[in-house]
């Protein structure tokens, strides 16, 4: 991936995360609830990435 595309993608992710935080705070969502939702999402993504592990996933170490 070329550097300008990577930097643009990174900036888009940061701006989107900021907009999401701003929207949630303006709606009155407490930080604790946002933290629990983010934590639950991270667990789901982590488990989903490992569930189809056929030995060639991100945790595969050939010859290890």
N, C-alpha and C positions, 0 to 999 in steps of 0.2 A: 504494500500500500504506500503510495507516495506521501511524503511528509505533509504537504498542504492538505491533502484529504484527511489524514490522521488528525491534524490540528483542528480542522473544521469540525470533524466528528467529536473530538474531545470538547470543543467549545459548545457544541450543540447539546451534549450530555450535561455539561455544567449548567448551562442556561435553563435546560428543561428541569433539572433537579431543583434549581433555585425557584423557578416558577411553581413547581409542585409544592415546595415548602411554603412559599408565600400564599398560595391558594389554600393550603390546609390550615395555616395559622389564621388567615382571614376568616375562615369558616368556624374557627374556635376549636379545632382539634388539638387536644393536649399533646405535648411532646412525648409523654409516656406511651400514648396510643400509637403515635407515628413510629416510635421506636419498636414497639411490639409488632406492628405490621411489617416494617422493614426486616426485622429479625425472622419473622415467619416466612416472608418471601425468600430470604436468603437460604433458609433451610429447605424450602420446596425446590428451589433452583439447584441446590447442591445435591439433594437426593435424586432429582430427575436426571441430572447429568451422570450420576453413578449407576442408576438402575439398569441401563442397557449396556453395562460394561461387558464386552466380549473379549477382554484382554488387550484391546488395542486403544483403550481410552486414555484420558489425560494422566492416569496414575500407573500406566504400564511402563515398566522399566526393562527393556530387552536385555537379556543376559544377566539380570540382577537377581 
